[in-house]
Amino acid sequence: MTVDPERRRAARHVQPTSPPAPQRRRKPPITVARITDAALQVVATQGYDALTMRSVAAVLDTGPASLYAHVVNKADIDELIIGRLCSQLALPAPDPAAWRGQILDVCAQIRDQYLRYPGISRAALAMVATNLDVLRVNEGMLAILLAGGIEPQTAAWAIDALSLYVAGYALETSLVAQRRGRQEDDWVVGRDELVQRFAALPDDTFPQTRRYAAELTSGTGHERFDFALGLIVDNLAQRLPA
């Protein structure tokens, strides 16, 4: 069947219908969880020093002003990211016969979470905890020590001391790794060179440092970590009533 030439001609003179304009993809809404995710991404890729309201907003493809509907300030984000890390910790049911190993395991878990994000333990050092996930960990640690027979005031201060050491250790480890990654910071020396430097010190001024250079520089970071925590926890055990 042939098409009427007039209809063909008419069709050629009809303004073609424009295809529908593509709909702009809507951004997912800003939430506290997404802000926390973005903050951790900044720290994981750029380090804690890069964490600002602006850098978090950039990850979310928005402006800093958009964040203030959900968080108060940078300190609020600090608490959120530490809370997120604490939410990943597995807390044991307190066991009076195993309290020492349990408290050391919790501290090691915190250490490992901090080391995933360079410098993030600075946020914990500057924070007075009110986040429920952080308080859950404090509650768990307190329950472990109390189950082990540690007096409440001693247990409370011990948690503070343990937390400070874990955060400080993680921060030092992150700073050393950061400096080793910079060419201008090639002064960060290895153990062999450090032993040589100690051995070359004047004997009349540094006799003990020269003599025990190997001991002063021995051990991996985690070995020293376990040693320091052991000193704290073993001292708690010595305080138990006879």
C-alpha positions in Angstrom: 0.0 0.0 0.0 1.5 3.3 -1.1 1.5 6.3 1.2 -0.3 9.4 -0.1 2.5 11.8 -1.3 0.6 14.7 0.2 0.7 13.0 3.6 4.4 12.4 3.1 4.9 16.1 2.4 2.8 17.1 5.3 4.9 14.9 7.6 8.1 16.5 6.4 6.7 19.9 7.4 5.7 19.0 10.9 8.0 20.1 13.7 9.6 17.0 15.1 8.7 16.3 18.7 11.7 17.0 20.9 12.8 14.0 23.0 12.0 14.4 26.7 14.7 16.2 28.5 16.7 13.8 30.7 15.7 14.1 34.3 18.5 15.3 36.5 19.6 12.6 38.9 18.7 13.6 42.4 21.4 13.5 45.0 20.8 11.2 47.9 19.8 13.2 51.0 22.4 14.3 53.5 22.2 12.3 56.7 24.4 11.9 59.8 25.4 8.4 58.6 26.6 9.8 55.2 28.5 12.6 56.9 30.2 10.0 59.1 31.0 7.9 56.0 32.4 10.9 54.2 34.5 12.0 57.2 36.1 8.5 57.5 36.8 8.6 53.8 38.7 11.9 54.1 40.8 10.5 57.0 41.5 7.2 55.3 42.7 8.9 52.1 44.2 12.2 53.2 44.8 11.8 57.0 43.1 13.4 60.0 44.7 16.8 59.4 42.6 17.1 56.2 39.3 16.6 58.0 37.3 19.8 57.9 33.7 20.7 57.3 34.6 21.8 53.8 36.5 18.5 53.0 33.5 16.4 54.2 31.1 18.5 52.2 33.3 18.1 49.1 33.0 14.3 49.4 29.2 14.6 49.5 29.2 17.1 46.6 27.6 19.8 48.6 28.5 23.0 50.5 29.6 23.1 54.1 26.4 24.9 55.0 24.4 21.8 54.1 26.1 19.9 56.9 25.0 22.2 59.7 21.4 21.0 59.5 22.8 17.6 60.8 25.9 18.3 62.8 26.9 21.1 65.1 30.6 21.5 64.1 33.8 19.7 63.5 34.0 18.5 67.1 30.6 16.8 66.5 32.0 15.0 63.5 35.0 13.9 65.6 32.6 12.3 68.1 30.7 10.6 65.3 33.7 9.0 63.7 35.1 7.7 66.9 31.6 6.4 67.7 31.5 4.6 64.4 34.9 2.9 65.1 33.7 1.9 68.6 30.5 0.4 67.1 32.8 -2.1 65.3 34.3 -3.5 68.5 33.3 -6.9 69.9 32.9 -6.7 73.7 33.0 -10.0 75.7 30.8 -11.0 78.5 32.9 -10.2 81.6 34.6 -13.2 82.9 36.3 -13.0 86.4 38.8 -15.7 85.4 39.8 -14.1 82.1 39.4 -10.4 82.8 43.1 -9.6 82.1 43.0 -11.1 78.6 39.6 -9.6 77.9 40.7 -6.0 78.7 43.9 -6.4 76.6 41.9 -7.7 73.7 39.5 -4.7 73.7 42.5 -2.3 73.8 44.1 -4.1 70.8 40.8 -3.8 68.9 40.7 -0.1 69.6 44.3 0.2 68.4 43.6 -1.6 65.2 40.6 0.6 64.4 42.6 3.7 65.0 45.5 2.5 62.8 43.1 2.1 59.8 42.6 5.9 59.7 45.9 7.9 60.0 45.9 10.3 62.9 42.2 9.6 63.9 43.0 9.0 67.5 43.6 12.7 67.9 39.8 13.0 67.8 39.5 10.6 70.7 42.2 12.4 72.7 40.3 15.7 72.6 36.8 14.3 73.3 34.6 14.0 76.3 32.6 11.0 75.4 28.8 11.3 75.2 28.3 9.2 72.1 26.4 6.1 72.9 28.8 3.8 70.9 31.8 5.2 72.8 30.0 4.9 76.1 29.2 1.3 75.2 32.9 0.5 75.0 33.6 2.4 78.3 30.8 0.4 79.9 32.2 -2.9 78.6 35.7 -2.1 79.8 34.4 -1.0 83.2 32.4 -4.2 83.5 35.4 -6.4 82.7 37.6 -4.7 85.3 34.9 -4.8 88.0 34.4 -8.5 87.2 38.1 -9.0 87.8 37.7 -7.6 91.3 39.2 -4.2 90.6 38.0 -1.4 93.0 35.6 1.0 91.1 37.8 4.1 91.4 40.9 2.3 90.3 39.0 0.7 87.4 37.7 4.1 86.3 41.2 5.7 86.3 42.7 2.6 84.7 40.3 2.9 81.7 41.4 6.5 81.3 45.1 5.5 81.4 44.6 2.6 79.0 42.6 4.8 76.6 45.2 7.5 76.6 48.0 5.1 75.9 46.1 3.3 73.1 45.3 6.7 71.4 48.9 8.0 71.9 50.4 4.8 70.5 48.2 4.9 67.4 48.9 8.6 66.9 52.7 8.1 67.1 52.5 5.2 64.7 50.5 7.2 62.2 52.9 10.2 62.4 56.0 8.0 61.9 54.3 6.4 58.8 53.4 9.8 57.5 57.0 11.1 57.9 58.5 8.1 56.2 56.2 8.8 53.2 57.7 12.2 52.7 61.0 12.7 50.9 61.9 15.7 52.9 61.5 13.7 56.1 64.3 11.3 55.4 65.8 11.9 58.8 63.4 9.2 60.2 66.1 6.6 60.8 65.8 2.8 61.1 66.9 0.7 64.0 70.3 -0.3 62.7 71.3 3.4 62.1 69.9 4.3 65.5 72.0 1.7 67.2 75.1 3.0 65.4 74.3 6.6 66.5 73.9 5.5 70.1 77.1 3.5 70.0 79.0 6.5 68.7 78.0 8.8 71.6 80.7 9.9 74.0 81.2 7.2 76.6 81.9 9.6 79.4 78.5 11.3 78.9 76.3 8.4 77.7 77.7 5.2 79.1 74.4 3.5 79.6 72.9 4.5 76.3 76.0 3.1 74.5 76.0 -0.1 76.5 72.3 -0.8 76.1 71.7 0.6 72.6 70.4 -2.8 71.4 67.9 -3.0 74.3 66.8 0.7 73.8 66.0 0.1 70.2 64.6 -3.5 70.3 61.1 -4.7 69.7 58.4 -4.0 67.2 55.7 -1.4 67.8 53.1 -3.9 68.8 55.6 -5.7 71.2 56.1 -2.4 73.0 52.4 -1.8 73.0 51.7 -5.2 74.6 54.5 -4.5 77.1 53.1 -1.1 78.2 49.6 -2.4 78.6 50.8 -5.4 80.5 52.5 -3.1 83.0 49.2 -1.3 83.6 47.1 -4.4 83.8 49.6 -6.3 85.9 49.7 -3.5 88.4 45.9 -3.6 88.7 46.2 -7.3 89.4 48.6 -6.6 92.2 46.1 -4.3 93.8 43.5 -7.0 94.2 42.8 -7.9 97.8 44.5 -11.0 99.1 
